[in-house]
């Protein structure tokens, strides 16, 4: 999932805390970690979804991640000292957005081809750019507007409405990208104010609390060792991926990270072919080219504009 999901956080302004010094190499390393564990998580979610409902998978994932993080906090005093929740309402809002995005994303992974799901998850940066305009009152030029339009055109190519049954999983993929993009617009401010650990911990606590009423008492135990292993992998990889995303965009520019993030489609496409016999159709491939091309342009354009501003501001 967007898990999802790789929004250009460089475009999100932080007016309360100084911007940290950029370290693109460190950001790239964190993004590579995110790509690898996100690919593993996607495959593991699909495997678990063969036996359990997607809402049950979300609850297992959140509880397992919460256990691992909780044990680490209990055993490691330095981690406890890093916990801070100076903006509780923002933690709650972001956590709820992450919960919705996770439920939508896991349902998508369980119900439609993985390559198609991954391509639609890549619309998150497009939504994030639009949200930066609506929420942070940023201005964007005509070329970026055209790139955004092209990105949505790519999504329509993948969704292909009117040319067959529009699957619910495709709509939840777009919904997951939108809600995750909204969560990511809040991530950098919270990470700088309270740290990435607190930002991640609040999201899994809120996801757990919101999911328990949905699942109720209907939480069957998996019947095979393979599914148990996959569930544990979902919990571990989602935990690592959540922190890696925050750290990647905290340290590096979105224009640098975007090409690395899109390698996830390659990993997932290969795994889906060999493990589930899935072959992406030409609409998915064409839509992927359009969406990735448009978001890469947005990210590169953002980086170019920031460099131009720095040149003008330098003495």
N, C-alpha and C positions, 0 to 999 in steps of 0.2 A: 504494500500500500504506500501512499504518499506518506506512506509511511514515511504517509506519507509523505515526504514529498519535498521537493527541493526548490524552495522559493528564494528569489534574490534578496536576501536580507540586507544587502548593502544599501538598498533603496529606503530602508526604514531608519528614520532619524531618531536619535536619542538626545533629548534636550536636557536631561537631568544628570547624565553622567558623561565624563569625557570618553571619546572614542578610543578604544585600545589601539596600540600600534599594530599594523598589519603584518602578518607572517604567512605569506601565501603557501610556502612549502609545508608548514605545519597544517594549514587548512586543507591542502591536497591530501595529506596523509590521513587526516580525520575523514575526509570524504571517501577515500578508498576503503577505509574501514566500514563506513556507512553503506557503500555499494555492496561490498561482499556480504555483510551480515543481513542487509535488506533482501538480497537475493536468496540467501539461505532461509530467511524467515518466510518469504513468499512461498517457496516450495514446501516448507514445513506446514504452513497454514493450509495449503491445498491438501496435503496428506491427512492432516487431522480432520479436515472438513469432509473427508470421505466417510467418516464415522460419527462425527459430532456436528451439531448445528453451529453456525458461525457465531451466534451470540454466546454459546457455551465456550467456544474457542477464545473469544475475547475475555471472558471471565477467568478462564484458566491462565491465559497469558498475563493478565493484570495481577492476579494473585501470586503467580510464580515470580514475576518481576518484583513485586512488592516484598516478597519473602527474601529474595536475594539482596535487594537494596537495604531492607530492614536489618538483616543479619550484619551486613557490612557496616551500617551506621552504629549498631550496638557494639560491635567488636572493635571498631576503629574510632578512637577519640577524635583524631583530626577531621574525620568526616562529619561527626556530630557538630564540631565547631563551625563547619562550613554551612550548616543549615540556617537559613534566614528566610523569613516570609514577611517582608516589609510592605508588600503590596498584595494583601490577601484577596481583594476583589478581582484583581487581574489574574491571580493564580486560579481562582474559581472559574472565571470566564474561559481562560485558556484551557483549563482541564476539561471543561464541558465540550469545547470545540474539538479537542483531541479525542474525547470519548466518541463523539458523533462520527468523526472522520475514521476512527478505528472500526466501528461497527459497519459503516458503509464500505470501507476498504476490505474487510475480511469477508463480507457477503459477496463483494465483487470477485475476489480471488477464488471463492468457493464455487462460483456459478458460471463464469465466462472464461474463455481461453486466456492463459496467463500473459501472453504477448499483448493481446488487446487490452487487458486490464492495465498493464504497465504503461502502454502508450497513453491511455486516457489519464492515468495518474500524473503524467508529465504536463498536464494542463495547469498544475498548481502554480508554477512561476507566472503564468499569464494572469491567473486570478490575483496573485500577490501584487503584480504591477498595477492592476486596476484598483485593488484595495488601497495601495499606497496613495493613489489619487483621491479616492473617496474619503479615506480616514485621515491621512497625513497632509492632504491638500497639496500634494506634489504636482508639478506640471510635467507633461510629457509632450514631445513633439510629434509631428505628423508621421515621421518614419516609424517611431515606436507604436503609434496608433495602428499603422498599417501592419506591423508585425503582430500586434495583438489580434487584429482582424484575421490575419492569415492563420494564426494559431487556432482560433475558433473554427475557421474553415476546415483545418485539419481534423479537429474533433468531430465535425459534422461528417467528414468523409468516413471516419471510423464508425460513427453511430449509424450512418446511412439511413436516416429516417425516410420512410416511404418506399424503401426497396426491400422490405422484409420486416419480420417481427423485431421491434425495438426491445431488447431484453432489459429487464429491470436491473441486472448487474451492470449494464453500461451506464444507466442513469445514476446508480449509487457510486460508480467510479468517479463521475463528474462531481457528484455531491461530496465525496470524500476529498477530492482535490480542493474544492472550494472551502470547505471547513478547515482543512489542514493548512491551506494558505492563510486563512484568517488567524489560526493559531500561531503560525510562524511569524506573522507580522508583530506578534507580541513577544516572541521568544528572546530577541536580542535585548530589549529593555529589561526583561525579567532576569535574564542570565547575567547582565551587568549589575543589576541591583542586588540579587539574591544568590547568584551563582547557578551553574548548570545543574548541579545535583538537586537543589531545592526546586528548580524549575521542572525537572523531570519527575521528582518524587510527588509533587502536587498533582501532576497530570495522571499518574497511575493510581493514586489514591482516589481521585475524583472519578476516573474511569471505572474503578472497582465499585464504588458506591452507587454509581448510576446504572451499572450492569446487573447488580444483584437483584433488584426488583424485576428486571426484564426476564432473567433466567428463572427466578423463583427457586423452587425446590427441585426443578428438573435439571440436574447436573449429573448425568451418568458417568461412571468411571470407564475409561477406555479399556477395551478387552485385549489389546495386543501390546507387546513390548515396543513394537515399531511406533505405534501411535503415542505411547508415553514418551518415548525419546523425542518424537517430533514436537510434542507439547512443550517439553523442557527447552528444546531448541527455540521454539516460538518465544517463550518467556525471556530466555537469555539474549537472543539476537535483537529482540525489540528493545530491551534495556540498553544494550550497547549502541544500537542504531539511534535511539532517542538522544543519548548523550553525544554521539559522534556528529549528528546533524547540528546540534547547538554549537558544538566546539568548532566545526568546520566553518560555519558562517560567522562565527565570532572572530576567527583569526584571518580569514582570507576573503578576497573579493569574489562576488558572484560570477563575474566574467571568467575568472580562472577556474572556478569549481564546476560550472555547468557542463563542460565537455566530459569531465570525470564522472559526474552524476549519471550521464546518459549511457555509460557503459553497462549499467544495470540491465538495460534491455537486451544486450548481447548475452549476458550470463543467464538471464531468465529464459530467453528464447531457446538457447541451447539445452538447458535443463528440461524445459517443457517438452521439447521435441523427443529427447531420449527417455524421459520418465513417464510422460503421459501421451506421447504420440501426437502432440499438437503442432500443426503447421500454420503459421500466420497467413491469412489471405491477402490478396493484393491491396484491398482497401486499408487493412491495418498497416501494411508497409508504407503505402502512400501517405496515409495520415501521420505515421511516425515521422517521415521525412519532413512534412510540412510543420508539424508541431515542434519537433526538435530544432529545425532550422529557424523558426520564428523566435523561440525562447533563447536560442544561442545569440541571435541578433540583439534581442532585448538586453541580455546580460552584457554583451560586448559594447553595445551603445551606452549602457549605464556606466561601464568602466571608462569609456572614452570621455564622456561628459565630466566625470569626476576628475580625471587627469587635467582636462581643460580648465576646470575651476581652480585646481591647485596651482597651475601655471599662472593664472591671472592673479591669484592671491599671494604668490611668492614675491619677495622684494626685488 
